[in-house]
Amino acid sequence: MEDGHVGSVIGSVDQAGCEWLQYDYGSAVIAKERPASFTMWRYRELLPVPDGPVRYPMPVGGTPLLPVPALRKTLGTPHLWIKDETRNPSASNKDRATALVIEDGLRRGVGTITTASTGNAAVATAFGAAAAGMRAIIFVSTDCRPEKLALMAQAGAWVFRVPEGYAAAVDLSRAAAGAFDWLDRNTGANPFTIEAKKTVAFEVWEQLGRRLPDAMIVPVGDGPTLVALAKGFAELVSCGLAARQPRLVGIQAECCQPLVRAWFGVPAGPAELNPAATAADGIAVVRPAIGDAVLDAVRRTGGAMVAVTDSALLSAVATLAGRAGVGAELTGNRVASRRVISRGNLVAGHAQAI
């Protein structure tokens, strides 16, 4: 995006309870060719980043969009794609949010970052802080997986386990950030998390030849990735670079599906709000931080919310590895489930980036 003045934030709006930063979209111009390296900073004119060199030390973003021909044949979906976010430093798209929050902190001289997480965001925060020379203070629930805790410890993070669960961990992290002037990386508290993750939408647009897909399938816990995609696609439309947004299909685990139940207007009972009962811990959130914004984005794009069983997810892990050569954990492995393709009403012939 060519014009340097586009990058300055000119305000913000409330989008279903989620703060969206606003830019001068009318001045945005994207060159056909751009010499900048293919990372998330390629789109800095539509990020809250001042002019000057980026200080965050690790490359983040610019992940490949894979055509997966064998998986397309297996699922009967000839234009299926996979956006492989495992190529980021800590193997998830959480690195994008961490990078932008830490970039802001480096510019302001803040030395500590905090977050609460079920796993991946905490690992990304620990890795990013280590690379940037910051201290990471992380709050997790007591059921956080040992392998995730080990990664946080290896990166030198201070980790506090909260017996009252994830929601209480979020409350503690946010309170500590406010009390000690730490960087707050929590979803819903810092709009930079949405700004960073929207770069996935820009990359997909560029990787598909300056076109948008018909649909995106997105795992949903607190909801920042789906909401960020909605914002990124909306900004491409506002810049005159696309005519319409893709349909957004949000996926939750059957054992923890508060937003799927809300989508269908059905009260969620204990069986649908039991995060301990699913192995997809990364999206097992009983009270999504920006749930209203997720439902708003799905509704505005003509999308859907779908719940998937753990058995289907485990089968999909094998399918993705065996038919696409991609290794993924349960939380990021929605595409290889036939139920998602059918229930999300994703018609063969559509270009689908996942």
RAJOQUI-V748555 format. One record per residue. PSI is psi as a letter, one per 20 degrees, with the letter a starting at -180 (NA if undefined). OMEGA is omega as a letter, one per 30 degrees, with the letter a starting at -180 (NA if undefined). Layout:
BEGIN
psi=PSI omega=OMEGA
psi=PSI omega=OMEGA
END
This chain:
BEGIN
psi=p omega=a
psi=g omega=a
psi=o omega=a
psi=h omega=a
psi=i omega=a
psi=h omega=a
psi=i omega=a
psi=p omega=l
psi=p omega=a
psi=i omega=l
psi=a omega=l
psi=q omega=l
psi=q omega=l
psi=o omega=l
psi=n omega=l
psi=l omega=l
psi=j omega=a
psi=p omega=a
psi=p omega=l
psi=o omega=l
psi=q omega=a
psi=q omega=a
psi=r omega=l
psi=m omega=a
psi=h omega=a
psi=h omega=a
psi=i omega=a
psi=p omega=l
psi=p omega=l
psi=p omega=l
psi=q omega=l
psi=h omega=l
psi=q omega=a
psi=p omega=a
psi=i omega=a
psi=q omega=l
psi=q omega=a
psi=n omega=l
psi=r omega=l
psi=h omega=a
psi=i omega=l
psi=h omega=a
psi=k omega=a
psi=i omega=l
psi=i omega=l
psi=k omega=l
psi=q omega=l
psi=m omega=a
psi=p omega=l
psi=r omega=l
psi=q omega=a
psi=r omega=a
psi=q omega=l
psi=p omega=a
psi=h omega=l
psi=p omega=a
psi=i omega=a
psi=q omega=l
psi=p omega=a
psi=q omega=l
psi=a omega=a
psi=k omega=a
psi=q omega=a
psi=q omega=l
psi=o omega=a
psi=p omega=a
psi=i omega=l
psi=m omega=a
psi=h omega=a
psi=h omega=l
psi=h omega=l
psi=g omega=a
psi=g omega=a
psi=g omega=a
psi=i omega=a
psi=k omega=a
psi=n omega=a
psi=i omega=a
psi=l omega=a
psi=q omega=l
psi=q omega=l
psi=p omega=l
psi=o omega=a
psi=n omega=a
psi=i omega=l
psi=i omega=l
psi=i omega=l
psi=r omega=a
psi=g omega=l
psi=j omega=l
psi=k omega=l
psi=r omega=l
psi=i omega=l
psi=h omega=l
psi=h omega=a
psi=g omega=a
psi=g omega=l
psi=g omega=a
psi=g omega=a
psi=h omega=l
psi=g omega=l
psi=h omega=l
psi=g omega=l
psi=g omega=l
psi=h omega=l
psi=h omega=l
psi=h omega=a
psi=i omega=l
psi=k omega=l
psi=p omega=a
psi=i omega=a
psi=p omega=l
psi=q omega=l
psi=q omega=l
psi=r omega=l
psi=q omega=a
psi=q omega=l
psi=i omega=l
psi=f omega=a
psi=g omega=l
psi=h omega=l
psi=g omega=l
psi=g omega=l
psi=g omega=l
psi=g omega=l
psi=g omega=a
psi=g omega=a
psi=g omega=l
psi=g omega=l
psi=g omega=a
psi=h omega=a
psi=i omega=a
psi=k omega=l
psi=r omega=l
psi=p omega=l
psi=p omega=l
psi=o omega=a
psi=p omega=l
psi=p omega=a
psi=q omega=l
psi=r omega=a
psi=i omega=l
psi=j omega=l
psi=p omega=a
psi=p omega=a
psi=h omega=a
psi=h omega=l
psi=g omega=l
psi=h omega=a
psi=g omega=l
psi=g omega=l
psi=g omega=a
psi=g omega=l
psi=h omega=l
psi=i omega=l
psi=j omega=a
psi=q omega=l
psi=o omega=a
psi=p omega=l
psi=p omega=a
psi=p omega=a
psi=o omega=a
psi=h omega=a
psi=i omega=l
psi=a omega=a
psi=g omega=a
psi=g omega=l
psi=h omega=l
psi=g omega=l
psi=g omega=a
psi=g omega=a
psi=g omega=a
psi=g omega=a
psi=h omega=l
psi=g omega=l
psi=g omega=l
psi=g omega=l
psi=h omega=a
psi=h omega=a
psi=j omega=l
psi=k omega=l
psi=r omega=l
psi=p omega=a
psi=o omega=a
psi=j omega=a
psi=p omega=l
psi=p omega=a
psi=h omega=l
psi=h omega=a
psi=o omega=a
psi=i omega=l
psi=h omega=l
psi=h omega=l
psi=g omega=a
psi=g omega=a
psi=g omega=a
psi=i omega=l
psi=i omega=l
psi=h omega=l
psi=g omega=l
psi=g omega=l
psi=g omega=a
psi=g omega=l
psi=g omega=l
psi=g omega=a
psi=g omega=a
psi=h omega=l
psi=j omega=l
psi=k omega=a
psi=k omega=l
psi=r omega=l
psi=q omega=l
psi=r omega=l
psi=h omega=a
psi=q omega=l
psi=p omega=l
psi=p omega=a
psi=p omega=l
psi=q omega=a
psi=p omega=l
psi=e omega=l
psi=h omega=l
psi=j omega=a
psi=h omega=a
psi=g omega=l
psi=g omega=l
psi=h omega=l
psi=g omega=l
psi=g omega=l
psi=g omega=l
psi=g omega=a
psi=g omega=l
psi=h omega=l
psi=h omega=l
psi=h omega=l
psi=h omega=l
psi=g omega=a
psi=h omega=l
psi=i omega=a
psi=k omega=a
psi=i omega=l
psi=q omega=a
psi=h omega=a
psi=r omega=l
psi=q omega=l
psi=q omega=l
psi=p omega=l
psi=p omega=a
psi=o omega=a
psi=p omega=a
psi=p omega=l
psi=q omega=l
psi=q omega=a
psi=h omega=a
psi=i omega=l
psi=n omega=a
psi=l omega=a
psi=h omega=a
psi=h omega=l
psi=g omega=l
psi=g omega=l
psi=h omega=l
psi=g omega=a
psi=j omega=l
psi=k omega=a
psi=p omega=l
psi=q omega=l
psi=p omega=l
psi=a omega=a
psi=h omega=a
psi=h omega=l
psi=j omega=a
psi=l omega=a
psi=n omega=a
psi=h omega=a
psi=i omega=a
psi=i omega=a
psi=q omega=l
psi=i omega=l
psi=m omega=a
psi=h omega=a
psi=i omega=l
psi=j omega=a
psi=n omega=a
psi=o omega=a
psi=g omega=a
psi=n omega=a
psi=p omega=a
psi=h omega=a
psi=l omega=a
psi=h omega=l
psi=h omega=l
psi=h omega=l
psi=g omega=a
psi=h omega=l
psi=g omega=a
psi=g omega=l
psi=g omega=a
psi=g omega=a
psi=h omega=a
psi=j omega=a
psi=k omega=a
psi=b omega=a
psi=r omega=l
psi=p omega=a
psi=p omega=l
psi=q omega=a
psi=p omega=l
psi=q omega=l
psi=h omega=l
psi=h omega=l
psi=h omega=l
psi=g omega=l
psi=g omega=l
psi=h omega=a
psi=h omega=l
psi=g omega=l
psi=h omega=l
psi=g omega=a
psi=g omega=l
psi=g omega=a
psi=h omega=a
psi=i omega=l
psi=i omega=a
psi=k omega=a
psi=p omega=l
psi=p omega=a
psi=q omega=l
psi=r omega=a
psi=h omega=a
psi=h omega=a
psi=j omega=a
psi=l omega=a
psi=h omega=a
psi=h omega=a
psi=j omega=l
psi=p omega=l
psi=h omega=a
psi=h omega=l
psi=g omega=a
psi=g omega=a
psi=g omega=a
psi=h omega=l
psi=i omega=l
psi=l omega=l
psi=o omega=a
psi=p omega=l
psi=p omega=a
psi=i omega=l
psi=q omega=l
psi=o omega=a
psi=p omega=l
psi=p omega=a
psi=NA omega=NA
END
